[in-house]
Amino acid sequence: MLDEDFFQFLEYRITEAFKETDDEELRLFWCDGVLPATNERGRLSLQHVKHHRKIVTQAFIGREGQTRYDLVLKIGDEALHSYTHNLDLKVCVPDTDALSWFTIDTEKRKIEIQLK
């Protein structure tokens, strides 16, 4: 489920991932918050999430943690099952040592996270 607890968990997990990366610049980054996703235009509806397999929101990221980034949560099979059944999505966030679970474009201010 997309609740405050999930977004706070994600905030800390993103910061941990930056510390674990081989990229020296990203090691200086941290996340100071993830805005809860809104159901604007039905984007959180089950039908929309099943079709697009993503949820878009925003996070505050950077050396000072204050730069607004678009945050795209890519929905994997496990996350889709959890979302469909209103289960905890925290278990769908990969461990920080899994290097391929997020990509970040600092110029476009966009981060994508692949949920399980």
N, C-alpha and C positions, 0 to 999 in steps of 0.2 A: 504494500500500500504506500501511496505517496503522502506521507505525513511529515510533520516537523521532525520527528525522530530520524526518519530516513534521510532528509536533507542535511541534518546536522552530522549524521554518520558519514555521509558523502563528503561533506566539507573536510572532516578530519582525514578521511581516506585519501582525498586528493592531495592534501598537504604531505601526508606520509609518502605518497608516490613521488612527489617532487624530490623529497630527501633521498629516495632510493635510485633516482635516475642517474645515468652516466653523463647527462648533459650538465656541465658546470653552471651554465646560466639558469637552468630550471631548478637546480638545487637551492638557489636563493629565493625561489618563489614560494608562496604559501597561499592558501585559500582562506578568506575571511568571511565566507558565508555563501550559501546557495539559496537563491530565492525559490520559494515554492512555486511549482508549475501552476499555471492558471488554466481554467477550462475555456479560455477564449476560443470562440468559434468551434466548440466541441472537441478541441484537440486532446482532451483527456478521456473522451468517450472510448469505450471498449472497441467499438467498430473502427474508430480513427487509429487507435494504437495498433490494432491487429493489422490494418491495411498498410500503415506507414512504418511500423516497427521502430518508432522513435518518439521521444518526448523532449520538447524544447523548453528550456528555461534560461536562467542567467546565474552567473557566479562572479564573485569578486576575487580576483587572482592577480598575482604579480609580486614584485619585491616587497611592496608595502601592503599587498593584499587588497588594494582598493580599485583596481582597474576592472571595469565591467566586461565580462566575456560572455558570449553566447555559449550555452552549455547544451549539448545534444546527447541525450541518453539513448543509445542504440539498444533496442530490446531484443535480447536473445531468446531462445526457446524457454529456458527456465524462468526468465523474467516475465515472459508473456504468460506463462502458466500462473505464476504468482500474482501478476496484475489481474488476470481474469478471475482468480479466486479470492482476491483481496487479501493476499498473504504478504508477509514481510519481504520486502525487496532487498533488504540489507544483505541477505544471504546470496544475492545475485551479483553483488559487487565483487570482482576478483580481488585476490590478495595483492598487496602492493608490489610483491616481488615478481608478479606476472607482468612482463614488460610491454606486452602488446594490448593492454586493456584500455589505454587512452592515447589520443593524439592531441597535440596542441599547436595552433598556429598563432604565434604572438603578434604577427602583423595584422591578421584579420580579427584578432581577439576572439578566437573560437576554440573551444575544447570539446572533443567528442569522447565519450566513454562507452565502451562496449560492455554491457551487462551480459551475464551468462544466459 
